[in-house]
Amino acid sequence: MNEPRKLVIPNELMLGRVSEFLSEGREVVIMTKGSSMMPFIRGERDSVVLLRRERLSVGDIVLAQIAPGHYVLHRINAMKDDFVRLKGDGNLDGTELCRASDVCGTVTAILKGSGRRVDCSARCFKRRSRLWVKAPRIVRRYCLGIYRRLKFL
């Protein structure tokens, strides 16, 4: 039996459509790419469930357009007035800045490659996320280094 073929669509095209679906109030599930949200989301293994929410909070994982056609799936690090600062959990230094209106959707659940569903509003998930974000940079650096090496075993 043949394996299903994998169709790869450029991010700017696919995520533009995802943004439209979210603005219509639809729930969207997308497969993630990259390692910027490790250890919570593993690219090309985990998927996320997105929904448009009017209220944004520090700690939410969101899909945002940070430049025309350029989208990121990162955590809200800070908010002031109409501006939102984003940072990937796997990024030690880099941040992005966008307007709240550029946030397309909020991750409500993570669908792990194993089939397990992680509810992002669960108290346990929020606690783990806060601990990770508040951990000293050196702790996150070493943990990420170990995690990246172990994930290939």
N, CA, C and O atoms as a GROMACS GRO file, in nm:
protein
  612
    1MET      N    1   0.084  -0.118   0.000
    1MET     CA    2   0.000   0.000   0.000
    1MET      C    3   0.088   0.124   0.000
    1MET      O    4   0.187   0.131   0.074
    2ASN      N    5   0.054   0.222  -0.082
    2ASN     CA    6   0.131   0.345  -0.090
    2ASN      C    7   0.103   0.435   0.029
    2ASN      O    8  -0.010   0.444   0.078
    3GLU      N    9   0.208   0.502   0.075
    3GLU     CA   10   0.191   0.600   0.183
    3GLU      C   11   0.128   0.726   0.125
    3GLU      O   12   0.150   0.758   0.008
    4PRO      N   13   0.048   0.797   0.206
    4PRO     CA   14  -0.009   0.922   0.155
    4PRO      C   15   0.102   1.022   0.126
    4PRO      O   16   0.201   1.030   0.198
    5ARG      N   17   0.083   1.097   0.020
    5ARG     CA   18   0.182   1.199  -0.015
    5ARG      C   19   0.165   1.320   0.073
    5ARG      O   20   0.054   1.354   0.115
    6LYS      N   21   0.275   1.384   0.101
    6LYS     CA   22   0.273   1.504   0.183
    6LYS      C   23   0.275   1.625   0.090
    6LYS      O   24   0.363   1.638   0.006
    7LEU      N   25   0.178   1.712   0.107
    7LEU     CA   26   0.169   1.832   0.026
    7LEU      C   27   0.222   1.950   0.107
    7LEU      O   28   0.173   1.977   0.216
    8VAL      N   29   0.322   2.018   0.055
    8VAL     CA   30   0.381   2.133   0.123
    8VAL      C   31   0.339   2.259   0.049
    8VAL      O   32   0.365   2.274  -0.070
    9ILE      N   33   0.273   2.348   0.122
    9ILE     CA   34   0.225   2.474   0.065
    9ILE      C   35   0.306   2.587   0.128
    9ILE      O   36   0.329   2.584   0.249
   10PRO      N   37   0.350   2.686   0.052
   10PRO     CA   38   0.426   2.798   0.110
   10PRO      C   39   0.347   2.863   0.225
   10PRO      O   40   0.226   2.883   0.215
   11ASN      N   41   0.419   2.896   0.333
   11ASN     CA   42   0.355   2.953   0.451
   11ASN      C   43   0.270   3.076   0.422
   11ASN      O   44   0.158   3.087   0.473
   12GLU      N   45   0.321   3.168   0.342
   12GLU     CA   46   0.246   3.292   0.318
   12GLU      C   47   0.112   3.264   0.252
   12GLU      O   48   0.014   3.335   0.277
   13LEU      N   49   0.106   3.161   0.168
   13LEU     CA   50  -0.019   3.125   0.102
   13LEU      C   51  -0.113   3.051   0.199
   13LEU      O   52  -0.229   3.088   0.214
   14MET      N   53  -0.062   2.948   0.263
   14MET     CA   54  -0.144   2.868   0.352
   14MET      C   55  -0.190   2.948   0.475
   14MET      O   56  -0.309   2.945   0.509
   15LEU      N   57  -0.098   3.018   0.539
   15LEU     CA   58  -0.134   3.090   0.661
   15LEU      C   59  -0.223   3.210   0.633
   15LEU      O   60  -0.298   3.254   0.720
   16GLY      N   61  -0.214   3.265   0.513
   16GLY     CA   62  -0.309   3.369   0.473
   16GLY      C   63  -0.451   3.316   0.472
   16GLY      O   64  -0.544   3.382   0.519
   17ARG      N   65  -0.468   3.196   0.417
   17ARG     CA   66  -0.601   3.131   0.416
   17ARG      C   67  -0.645   3.094   0.557
   17ARG      O   68  -0.762   3.110   0.592
   18VAL      N   69  -0.551   3.044   0.638
   18VAL     CA   70  -0.582   3.011   0.778
   18VAL      C   71  -0.633   3.135   0.849
   18VAL      O   72  -0.731   3.129   0.924
   19SER      N   73  -0.565   3.248   0.827
   19SER     CA   74  -0.607   3.374   0.888
   19SER      C   75  -0.750   3.411   0.848
   19SER      O   76  -0.828   3.458   0.930
   20GLU      N   77  -0.783   3.390   0.720
   20GLU     CA   78  -0.919   3.418   0.673
   20GLU      C   79  -1.021   3.328   0.743
   20GLU      O   80  -1.125   3.376   0.788
   21PHE      N   81  -0.991   3.199   0.752
   21PHE     CA   82  -1.081   3.105   0.820
   21PHE      C   83  -1.102   3.145   0.966
   21PHE      O   84  -1.214   3.141   1.016
   22LEU      N   85  -0.995   3.184   1.033
   22LEU     CA   86  -1.005   3.224   1.173
   22LEU      C   87  -1.090   3.350   1.188
   22LEU      O   88  -1.169   3.360   1.283
   23SER      N   89  -1.075   3.445   1.096
   23SER     CA   90  -1.154   3.568   1.105
   23SER      C   91  -1.303   3.541   1.081
   23SER      O   92  -1.388   3.620   1.121
   24GLU      N   93  -1.334   3.428   1.015
   24GLU     CA   94  -1.474   3.388   0.994
   24GLU      C   95  -1.530   3.312   1.114
   24GLU      O   96  -1.646   3.272   1.115
   25GLY      N   97  -1.446   3.291   1.217
   25GLY     CA   98  -1.490   3.220   1.337
   25GLY      C   99  -1.470   3.070   1.332
   25GLY      O  100  -1.518   2.998   1.420
   26ARG      N  101  -1.400   3.021   1.231
   26ARG     CA  102  -1.376   2.877   1.219
   26ARG      C  103  -1.261   2.834   1.308
   26ARG      O  104  -1.173   2.914   1.340
   27GLU      N  105  -1.263   2.707   1.348
   27GLU     CA  106  -1.152   2.646   1.418
   27GLU      C  107  -1.063   2.582   1.312
   27GLU      O  108  -1.112   2.517   1.220
   28VAL      N  109  -0.932   2.600   1.326
   28VAL     CA  110  -0.837   2.549   1.227
   28VAL      C  111  -0.729   2.466   1.297
   28VAL      O  112  -0.682   2.504   1.404
   29VAL      N  113  -0.692   2.354   1.236
   29VAL     CA  114  -0.582   2.271   1.287
   29VAL      C  115  -0.470   2.275   1.183
   29VAL      O  116  -0.492   2.248   1.065
   30ILE      N  117  -0.349   2.310   1.228
   30ILE     CA  118  -0.234   2.313   1.136
   30ILE      C  119  -0.118   2.235   1.197
   30ILE      O  120  -0.101   2.230   1.318
   31MET      N  121  -0.039   2.174   1.109
   31MET     CA  122   0.085   2.107   1.148
   31MET      C  123   0.190   2.216   1.166
   31MET      O  124   0.197   2.310   1.086
   32THR      N  125   0.271   2.204   1.269
   32THR     CA  126   0.372   2.306   1.296
   32THR      C  127   0.504   2.272   1.226
   32THR      O  128   0.530   2.158   1.190
   33LYS      N  129   0.586   2.376   1.209
   33LYS     CA  130   0.720   2.362   1.153
   33LYS      C  131   0.817   2.433   1.246
   33LYS      O  132   0.778   2.523   1.321
   34GLY      N  133   0.940   2.394   1.241
   34GLY     CA  134   1.044   2.466   1.315
   34GLY      C  135   1.055   2.425   1.461
   34GLY      O  136   0.977   2.344   1.512
   35SER      N  137   1.156   2.483   1.526
   35SER     CA  138   1.185   2.446   1.666
   35SER      C  139   1.170   2.563   1.762
   35SER      O  140   1.212   2.553   1.878
   36SER      N  141   1.112   2.673   1.718
   36SER     CA  142   1.107   2.792   1.803
   36SER      C  143   1.013   2.779   1.922
   36SER      O  144   1.020   2.860   2.014
   37MET      N  145   0.926   2.679   1.923
   37MET     CA  146   0.834   2.662   2.036
   37MET      C  147   0.866   2.539   2.120
   37MET      O  148   0.784   2.496   2.202
   38MET      N  149   0.985   2.481   2.100
   38MET     CA  150   1.025   2.368   2.185
   38MET      C  151   1.048   2.421   2.326
   38MET      O  152   1.093   2.534   2.340
   39PRO      N  153   1.019   2.348   2.428
   39PRO     CA  154   0.987   2.207   2.432
   39PRO      C  155   0.837   2.176   2.427
   39PRO      O  156   0.800   2.059   2.428
   40PHE      N  157   0.752   2.276   2.420
   40PHE     CA  158   0.607   2.251   2.426
   40PHE      C  159   0.549   2.205   2.293
   40PHE      O  160   0.457   2.122   2.290
   41ILE      N  161   0.601   2.257   2.182
   41ILE     CA  162   0.552   2.219   2.050
   41ILE      C  163   0.671   2.178   1.965
   41ILE      O  164   0.767   2.254   1.949
   42ARG      N  165   0.666   2.057   1.911
   42ARG     CA  166   0.774   2.006   1.826
   42ARG      C  167   0.732   2.014   1.681
   42ARG      O  168   0.633   1.954   1.639
   43GLY      N  169   0.810   2.090   1.604
   43GLY     CA  170   0.781   2.110   1.463
   43GLY      C  171   0.779   1.981   1.384
   43GLY      O  172   0.856   1.889   1.411
   44GLU      N  173   0.689   1.975   1.287
   44GLU     CA  174   0.670   1.861   1.197
   44GLU      C  175   0.629   1.733   1.270
   44GLU      O  176   0.633   1.625   1.211
   45ARG      N  177   0.591   1.745   1.395
   45ARG     CA  178   0.540   1.631   1.471
   45ARG      C  179   0.407   1.667   1.537
   45ARG      O  180   0.313   1.587   1.537
   46ASP      N  181   0.399   1.787   1.594
   46ASP     CA  182   0.279   1.830   1.665
   46ASP      C  183   0.196   1.923   1.577
   46ASP      O  184   0.248   1.994   1.491
   47SER      N  185   0.066   1.922   1.601
   47SER     CA  186  -0.027   2.015   1.536
   47SER      C  187  -0.089   2.102   1.643
   47SER      O  188  -0.086   2.068   1.761
   48VAL      N  189  -0.145   2.215   1.602
   48VAL     CA  190  -0.212   2.304   1.697
   48VAL      C  191  -0.353   2.334   1.649
   48VAL      O  192  -0.380   2.341   1.529
   49VAL      N  193  -0.442   2.352   1.744
   49VAL     CA  194  -0.580   2.392   1.717
   49VAL      C  195  -0.588   2.541   1.744
   49VAL      O  196  -0.557   2.588   1.853
   50LEU      N  197  -0.631   2.616   1.643
   50LEU     CA  198  -0.638   2.762   1.652
   50LEU      C  199  -0.783   2.810   1.648
   50LEU      O  200  -0.867   2.751   1.580
   51LEU      N  201  -0.809   2.916   1.722
   51LEU     CA  202  -0.940   2.980   1.724
   51LEU      C  203  -0.919   3.128   1.746
   51LEU      O  204  -0.832   3.168   1.823
   52ARG      N  205  -0.998   3.209   1.680
   52ARG     CA  206  -0.986   3.354   1.700
   52ARG      C  207  -1.050   3.392   1.832
   52ARG      O  208  -1.164   3.356   1.860
   53ARG      N  209  -0.975   3.464   1.913
   53ARG     CA  210  -1.025   3.511   2.042
   53ARG      C  211  -1.012   3.662   2.047
   53ARG      O  212  -0.912   3.718   2.001
   54GLU      N  213  -1.110   3.728   2.103
   54GLU     CA  214  -1.106   3.874   2.115
   54GLU      C  215  -1.008   3.917   2.224
   54GLU      O  216  -0.939   4.018   2.210
   55ARG      N  217  -1.003   3.840   2.331
   55ARG     CA  218  -0.916   3.875   2.443
   55ARG      C  219  -0.783   3.802   2.431
   55ARG      O  220  -0.779   3.680   2.415
   56LEU      N  221  -0.676   3.877   2.439
   56LEU     CA  222  -0.541   3.820   2.439
   56LEU      C  223  -0.481   3.840   2.576
   56LEU      O  224  -0.509   3.939   2.643
   57SER      N  225  -0.397   3.745   2.617
   57SER     CA  226  -0.331   3.753   2.747
   57SER      C  227  -0.185   3.716   2.733
   57SER      O  228  -0.147   3.636   2.647
   58VAL      N  229  -0.103   3.774   2.820
   58VAL     CA  230   0.037   3.733   2.826
   58VAL      C  231   0.039   3.584   2.858
   58VAL      O  232  -0.031   3.538   2.949
   59GLY      N  233   0.118   3.508   2.785
   59GLY     CA  234   0.127   3.364   2.803
   59GLY      C  235   0.053   3.285   2.697
   59GLY      O  236   0.078   3.166   2.679
   60ASP      N  237  -0.040   3.351   2.625
   60ASP     CA  238  -0.111   3.282   2.516
   60ASP      C  239  -0.014   3.251   2.402
   60ASP      O  240   0.076   3.329   2.372
   61ILE      N  241  -0.034   3.136   2.339
   61ILE     CA  242   0.040   3.103   2.216
   61ILE      C  243  -0.049   3.146   2.101
   61ILE      O  244  -0.165   3.105   2.093
   62VAL      N  245   0.005   3.228   2.010
   62VAL     CA  246  -0.077   3.285   1.903
   62VAL      C  247  -0.008   3.271   1.767
   62VAL      O  248   0.114   3.259   1.757
   63LEU      N  249  -0.092   3.274   1.664
   63LEU     CA  250  -0.043   3.287   1.527
   63LEU      C  251  -0.059   3.434   1.491
   63LEU      O  252  -0.169   3.488   1.498
   64ALA      N  253   0.052   3.499   1.453
   64ALA     CA  254   0.047   3.642   1.423
   64ALA      C  255   0.124   3.671   1.295
   64ALA      O  256   0.223   3.605   1.263
   65GLN      N  257   0.077   3.771   1.224
   65GLN     CA  258   0.147   3.818   1.104
   65GLN      C  259   0.237   3.934   1.147
   65GLN      O  260   0.188   4.040   1.186
   66ILE      N  261   0.368   3.913   1.140
   66ILE     CA  262   0.460   4.016   1.188
   66ILE      C  263   0.512   4.106   1.075
   66ILE      O  264   0.572   4.211   1.100
   67ALA      N  265   0.488   4.063   0.952
   67ALA     CA  266   0.520   4.142   0.832
   67ALA      C  267   0.429   4.086   0.723
   67ALA      O  268   0.380   3.974   0.736
   68PRO      N  269   0.406   4.162   0.616
   68PRO     CA  270   0.318   4.109   0.511
   68PRO      C  271   0.364   3.970   0.463
   68PRO      O  272   0.475   3.955   0.412
   69GLY      N  273   0.276   3.870   0.479
   69GLY     CA  274   0.307   3.735   0.434
   69GLY      C  275   0.398   3.656   0.525
   69GLY      O  276   0.433   3.542   0.493
   70HIS      N  277   0.440   3.713   0.639
   70HIS     CA  278   0.531   3.645   0.732
   70HIS      C  279   0.460   3.623   0.865
   70HIS      O  280   0.427   3.717   0.937
   71TYR      N  281   0.438   3.496   0.898
   71TYR     CA  282   0.364   3.458   1.018
   71TYR      C  283   0.454   3.382   1.114
   71TYR      O  284   0.548   3.314   1.073
   72VAL      N  285   0.425   3.395   1.244
   72VAL     CA  286   0.494   3.317   1.346
   72VAL      C  287   0.391   3.261   1.444
   72VAL      O  288   0.284   3.319   1.465
   73LEU      N  289   0.425   3.148   1.502
   73LEU     CA  290   0.345   3.087   1.607
   73LEU      C  291   0.431   3.096   1.732
   73LEU      O  292   0.518   3.011   1.754
   74HIS      N  293   0.406   3.199   1.814
   74HIS     CA  294   0.488   3.224   1.932
   74HIS      C  295   0.399   3.263   2.050
   74HIS      O  296   0.279   3.284   2.035
   75ARG      N  297   0.460   3.270   2.166
   75ARG     CA  298   0.390   3.304   2.289
   75ARG      C  299   0.392   3.456   2.312
   75ARG      O  300   0.493   3.522   2.285
   76ILE      N  301   0.282   3.511   2.361
   76ILE     CA  302   0.279   3.653   2.396
   76ILE      C  303   0.365   3.672   2.520
   76ILE      O  304   0.341   3.612   2.625
   77ASN      N  305   0.466   3.756   2.505
   77ASN     CA  306   0.564   3.782   2.611
   77ASN      C  307   0.526   3.906   2.691
   77ASN      O  308   0.550   3.912   2.812
   78ALA      N  309   0.467   4.005   2.623
   78ALA     CA  310   0.426   4.129   2.689
   78ALA      C  311   0.325   4.201   2.600
   78ALA      O  312   0.319   4.180   2.479
   79MET      N  313   0.245   4.285   2.665
   79MET     CA  314   0.146   4.365   2.592
   79MET      C  315   0.146   4.506   2.649
   79MET      O  316   0.153   4.526   2.770
   80LYS      N  317   0.138   4.604   2.559
   80LYS     CA  318   0.128   4.743   2.602
   80LYS      C  319   0.051   4.818   2.496
   80LYS      O  320   0.085   4.815   2.378
   81ASP      N  321  -0.054   4.886   2.540
   81ASP     CA  322  -0.144   4.957   2.449
   81ASP      C  323  -0.193   4.859   2.342
   81ASP      O  324  -0.256   4.758   2.375
   82ASP      N  325  -0.166   4.889   2.216
   82ASP     CA  326  -0.211   4.802   2.106
   82ASP      C  327  -0.100   4.710   2.056
   82ASP      O  328  -0.117   4.640   1.957
   83PHE      N  329   0.015   4.710   2.125
   83PHE     CA  330   0.129   4.632   2.078
   83PHE      C  331   0.146   4.504   2.158
   83PHE      O  332   0.120   4.498   2.278
   84VAL      N  333   0.192   4.400   2.088
   84VAL     CA  334   0.213   4.268   2.147
   84VAL      C  335   0.356   4.226   2.114
   84VAL      O  336   0.399   4.232   1.999
   85ARG      N  337   0.430   4.185   2.218
   85ARG     CA  338   0.565   4.132   2.196
   85ARG      C  339   0.557   3.980   2.204
   85ARG      O  340   0.502   3.925   2.299
   86LEU      N  341   0.613   3.914   2.104
   86LEU     CA  342   0.607   3.768   2.092
   86LEU      C  343   0.747   3.710   2.108
   86LEU      O  344   0.847   3.772   2.071
   87LYS      N  345   0.752   3.588   2.162
   87LYS     CA  346   0.880   3.519   2.174
   87LYS      C  347   0.854   3.370   2.172
   87LYS      O  348   0.764   3.321   2.240
   88GLY      N  349   0.931   3.297   2.094
   88GLY     CA  350   0.920   3.152   2.092
   88GLY      C  351   0.980   3.092   2.218
   88GLY      O  352   1.080   3.143   2.269
   89ASP      N  353   0.919   2.985   2.268
   89ASP     CA  354   0.970   2.920   2.390
   89ASP      C  355   1.110   2.865   2.369
   89ASP      O  356   1.187   2.856   2.465
   90GLY      N  357   1.145   2.828   2.248
   90GLY     CA  358   1.277   2.775   2.218
   90GLY      C  359   1.377   2.882   2.178
   90GLY      O  360   1.492   2.850   2.148
   91ASN      N  361   1.336   3.008   2.177
   91ASN     CA  362   1.425   3.120   2.144
   91ASN      C  363   1.480   3.179   2.273
   91ASN      O  364   1.403   3.210   2.364
   92LEU      N  365   1.608   3.194   2.281
   92LEU     CA  366   1.667   3.251   2.402
   92LEU      C  367   1.662   3.403   2.401
   92LEU      O  368   1.648   3.464   2.507
   93ASP      N  369   1.674   3.464   2.284
   93ASP     CA  370   1.684   3.610   2.280
   93ASP      C  371   1.582   3.679   2.191
   93ASP      O  372   1.523   3.779   2.232
   94GLY      N  373   1.559   3.629   2.072
   94GLY     CA  374   1.480   3.700   1.972
   94GLY      C  375   1.334   3.719   2.009
   94GLY      O  376   1.269   3.629   2.063
   95THR      N  377   1.283   3.838   1.979
   95THR     CA  378   1.140   3.867   1.997
   95THR      C  379   1.087   3.934   1.872
   95THR      O  380   1.164   3.985   1.790
   96GLU      N  381   0.956   3.935   1.858
   96GLU     CA  382   0.890   4.005   1.748
   96GLU      C  383   0.787   4.099   1.808
   96GLU      O  384   0.735   4.075   1.918
   97LEU      N  385   0.758   4.205   1.736
   97LEU     CA  386   0.658   4.302   1.781
   97LEU      C  387   0.553   4.316   1.673
   97LEU      O  388   0.585   4.327   1.555
   98CYS      N  389   0.427   4.317   1.714
   98CYS     CA  390   0.318   4.337   1.619
   98CYS      C  391   0.203   4.406   1.692
   98CYS      O  392   0.207   4.423   1.814
   99ARG      N  393   0.103   4.445   1.618
   99ARG     CA  394  -0.017   4.501   1.679
   99ARG      C  395  -0.111   4.388   1.718
   99ARG      O  396  -0.106   4.279   1.660
  100ALA      N  397  -0.196   4.413   1.815
  100ALA     CA  398  -0.292   4.312   1.858
  100ALA      C  399  -0.381   4.270   1.740
  100ALA      O  400  -0.424   4.155   1.732
  101SER      N  401  -0.409   4.363   1.650
  101SER     CA  402  -0.494   4.332   1.534
  101SER      C  403  -0.425   4.238   1.435
  101SER      O  404  -0.492   4.181   1.349
  102ASP      N  405  -0.293   4.221   1.446
  102ASP     CA  406  -0.219   4.130   1.359
  102ASP      C  407  -0.219   3.987   1.410
  102ASP      O  408  -0.168   3.896   1.344
  103VAL      N  409  -0.275   3.966   1.530
  103VAL     CA  410  -0.287   3.830   1.584
  103VAL      C  411  -0.406   3.765   1.516
  103VAL      O  412  -0.519   3.813   1.525
  104CYS      N  413  -0.380   3.655   1.446
  104CYS     CA  414  -0.484   3.586   1.368
  104CYS      C  415  -0.565   3.490   1.454
  104CYS      O  416  -0.686   3.480   1.438
  105GLY      N  417  -0.498   3.419   1.546
  105GLY     CA  418  -0.567   3.320   1.627
  105GLY      C  419  -0.485   3.278   1.746
  105GLY      O  420  -0.364   3.301   1.752
  106THR      N  421  -0.552   3.214   1.841
  106THR     CA  422  -0.489   3.167   1.964
  106THR      C  423  -0.492   3.014   1.965
  106THR      O  424  -0.592   2.953   1.927
  107VAL      N  425  -0.382   2.955   2.009
  107VAL     CA  426  -0.376   2.809   2.020
  107VAL      C  427  -0.460   2.767   2.140
  107VAL      O  428  -0.435   2.811   2.253
  108THR      N  429  -0.560   2.682   2.116
  108THR     CA  430  -0.644   2.632   2.225
  108THR      C  431  -0.601   2.493   2.268
  108THR      O  432  -0.628   2.453   2.382
  109ALA      N  433  -0.534   2.419   2.180
  109ALA     CA  434  -0.487   2.285   2.213
  109ALA      C  435  -0.368   2.248   2.125
  109ALA      O  436  -0.354   2.297   2.013
  110ILE      N  437  -0.285   2.162   2.179
  110ILE     CA  438  -0.172   2.107   2.105
  110ILE      C  439  -0.200   1.959   2.086
  110ILE      O  440  -0.229   1.887   2.181
  111LEU      N  441  -0.192   1.914   1.961
  111LEU     CA  442  -0.213   1.773   1.929
  111LEU      C  443  -0.076   1.710   1.910
  111LEU      O  444  -0.011   1.729   1.807
  112LYS      N  445  -0.032   1.635   2.010
  112LYS     CA  446   0.100   1.575   2.009
  112LYS      C  447   0.108   1.466   1.901
  112LYS      O  448   0.006   1.408   1.864
  113GLY      N  449   0.227   1.440   1.853
  113GLY     CA  450   0.247   1.337   1.753
  113GLY      C  451   0.198   1.200   1.799
  113GLY      O  452   0.163   1.116   1.717
  114SER      N  453   0.196   1.179   1.930
  114SER     CA  454   0.151   1.052   1.987
  114SER      C  455   0.000   1.038   1.987
  114SER      O  456  -0.054   0.932   2.018
  115GLY      N  457  -0.071   1.148   1.952
  115GLY     CA  458  -0.216   1.146   1.953
  115GLY      C  459  -0.276   1.210   2.076
  115GLY      O  460  -0.398   1.232   2.081
  116ARG      N  461  -0.194   1.241   2.176
  116ARG     CA  462  -0.243   1.304   2.299
  116ARG      C  463  -0.279   1.450   2.272
  116ARG      O  464  -0.210   1.520   2.198
  117ARG      N  465  -0.390   1.496   2.332
  117ARG     CA  466  -0.434   1.634   2.318
  117ARG      C  467  -0.401   1.709   2.446
  117ARG      O  468  -0.437   1.665   2.556
  118VAL      N  469  -0.332   1.823   2.433
  118VAL     CA  470  -0.294   1.906   2.547
  118VAL      C  471  -0.380   2.032   2.543
  118VAL      O  472  -0.370   2.111   2.448
  119ASP      N  473  -0.463   2.052   2.643
  119ASP     CA  474  -0.550   2.168   2.653
  119ASP      C  475  -0.468   2.286   2.704
  119ASP      O  476  -0.416   2.281   2.816
  120CYS      N  477  -0.456   2.392   2.624
  120CYS     CA  478  -0.374   2.507   2.662
  120CYS      C  479  -0.436   2.591   2.772
  120CYS      O  480  -0.369   2.677   2.829
  121SER      N  481  -0.563   2.569   2.805
  121SER     CA  482  -0.626   2.643   2.914
  121SER      C  483  -0.620   2.566   3.046
  121SER      O  484  -0.665   2.617   3.149
  122ALA      N  485  -0.564   2.444   3.044
  122ALA     CA  486  -0.553   2.364   3.165
  122ALA      C  487  -0.454   2.428   3.262
  122ALA      O  488  -0.352   2.482   3.222
  123ARG      N  489  -0.487   2.421   3.389
  123ARG     CA  490  -0.404   2.482   3.494
  123ARG      C  491  -0.261   2.426   3.491
  123ARG      O  492  -0.165   2.500   3.508
  124CYS      N  493  -0.249   2.295   3.470
  124CYS     CA  494  -0.118   2.230   3.468
  124CYS      C  495  -0.031   2.284   3.353
  124CYS      O  496   0.087   2.313   3.372
  125PHE      N  497  -0.091   2.297   3.234
  125PHE     CA  498  -0.017   2.348   3.119
  125PHE      C  499   0.027   2.493   3.143
  125PHE      O  500   0.140   2.529   3.113
  126LYS      N  501  -0.063   2.575   3.196
  126LYS     CA  502  -0.029   2.715   3.222
  126LYS      C  503   0.083   2.726   3.325
  126LYS      O  504   0.171   2.811   3.312
  127ARG      N  505   0.079   2.642   3.427
  127ARG     CA  506   0.182   2.644   3.530
  127ARG      C  507   0.318   2.608   3.471
  127ARG      O  508   0.418   2.675   3.496
  128ARG      N  509   0.322   2.500   3.391
  128ARG     CA  510   0.448   2.458   3.327
  128ARG      C  511   0.500   2.567   3.235
  128ARG      O  512   0.621   2.593   3.230
  129SER      N  513   0.410   2.630   3.161
  129SER     CA  514   0.450   2.736   3.069
  129SER      C  515   0.510   2.855   3.144
  129SER      O  516   0.613   2.908   3.103
  130ARG      N  517   0.446   2.895   3.253
  130ARG     CA  518   0.497   3.008   3.333
  130ARG      C  519   0.634   2.976   3.390
  130ARG      O  520   0.724   3.061   3.389
  131LEU      N  521   0.651   2.854   3.441
  131LEU     CA  522   0.781   2.814   3.496
  131LEU      C  523   0.889   2.821   3.390
  131LEU      O  524   1.000   2.868   3.416
  132TRP      N  525   0.858   2.773   3.269
  132TRP     CA  526   0.956   2.774   3.160
  132TRP      C  527   0.993   2.917   3.122
  132TRP      O  528   1.111   2.949   3.108
  133VAL      N  529   0.895   3.002   3.105
  133VAL     CA  530   0.920   3.140   3.061
  133VAL      C  531   0.999   3.217   3.167
  133VAL      O  532   1.084   3.299   3.132
  134LYS      N  533   0.972   3.192   3.294
  134LYS     CA  534   1.039   3.266   3.401
  134LYS      C  535   1.175   3.207   3.440
  134LYS      O  536   1.250   3.268   3.515
  135ALA      N  537   1.206   3.088   3.388
  135ALA     CA  538   1.335   3.025   3.421
  135ALA      C  539   1.449   3.113   3.369
  135ALA      O  540   1.436   3.176   3.264
  136PRO      N  541   1.560   3.117   3.442
  136PRO     CA  542   1.676   3.196   3.395
  136PRO      C  543   1.721   3.147   3.257
  136PRO      O  544   1.709   3.030   3.224
  137ARG      N  545   1.774   3.239   3.180
  137ARG     CA  546   1.819   3.210   3.043
  137ARG      C  547   1.914   3.091   3.038
  137ARG      O  548   1.903   3.006   2.951
  138ILE      N  549   2.007   3.086   3.132
  138ILE     CA  550   2.107   2.977   3.132
  138ILE      C  551   2.040   2.842   3.155
  138ILE      O  552   2.083   2.742   3.097
  139VAL      N  553   1.938   2.837   3.238
  139VAL     CA  554   1.865   2.712   3.262
  139VAL      C  555   1.793   2.668   3.135
  139VAL      O  556   1.800   2.551   3.097
  140ARG      N  557   1.724   2.762   3.070
  140ARG     CA  558   1.654   2.729   2.945
  140ARG      C  559   1.754   2.685   2.838
  140ARG      O  560   1.727   2.592   2.762
  141ARG      N  561   1.868   2.751   2.832
  141ARG     CA  562   1.969   2.718   2.731
  141ARG      C  563   2.015   2.573   2.746
  141ARG      O  564   2.018   2.498   2.648
  142TYR      N  565   2.052   2.534   2.868
  142TYR     CA  566   2.099   2.397   2.889
  142TYR      C  567   1.987   2.296   2.870
  142TYR      O  568   2.009   2.190   2.812
  143CYS      N  569   1.868   2.327   2.919
  143CYS     CA  570   1.755   2.235   2.902
  143CYS      C  571   1.724   2.214   2.753
  143CYS      O  572   1.700   2.102   2.710
  144LEU      N  573   1.724   2.322   2.676
  144LEU     CA  574   1.698   2.310   2.532
  144LEU      C  575   1.806   2.229   2.463
  144LEU      O  576   1.776   2.148   2.375
  145GLY      N  577   1.932   2.249   2.502
  145GLY     CA  578   2.042   2.173   2.442
  145GLY      C  579   2.026   2.025   2.468
  145GLY      O  580   2.042   1.943   2.377
  146ILE      N  581   1.994   1.990   2.591
  146ILE     CA  582   1.973   1.848   2.626
  146ILE      C  583   1.852   1.794   2.552
  146ILE      O  584   1.856   1.685   2.496
  147TYR      N  585   1.744   1.870   2.552
  147TYR     CA  586   1.620   1.826   2.487
  147TYR      C  587   1.641   1.802   2.338
  147TYR      O  588   1.593   1.702   2.284
  148ARG      N  589   1.712   1.892   2.270
  148ARG     CA  590   1.737   1.876   2.127
  148ARG      C  591   1.818   1.750   2.098
  148ARG      O  592   1.797   1.685   1.996
  149ARG      N  593   1.912   1.717   2.186
  149ARG     CA  594   1.991   1.596   2.166
  149ARG      C  595   1.910   1.470   2.194
  149ARG      O  596   1.924   1.370   2.124
  150LEU      N  597   1.825   1.475   2.297
  150LEU     CA  598   1.746   1.358   2.334
  150LEU      C  599   1.632   1.330   2.238
  150LEU      O  600   1.591   1.214   2.223
  151LYS      N  601   1.578   1.431   2.173
  151LYS     CA  602   1.461   1.410   2.088
  151LYS      C  603   1.494   1.322   1.966
  151LYS      O  604   1.403   1.266   1.905
  152PHE      N  605   1.621   1.311   1.931
  152PHE     CA  606   1.659   1.228   1.817
  152PHE      C  607   1.685   1.083   1.857
  152PHE      O  608   1.706   0.999   1.770
  153LEU      N  609   1.684   1.053   1.987
  153LEU     CA  610   1.709   0.916   2.032
  153LEU      C  611   1.586   0.830   2.018
  153LEU      O  612   1.589   0.712   2.052
   0.00000   0.00000   0.00000
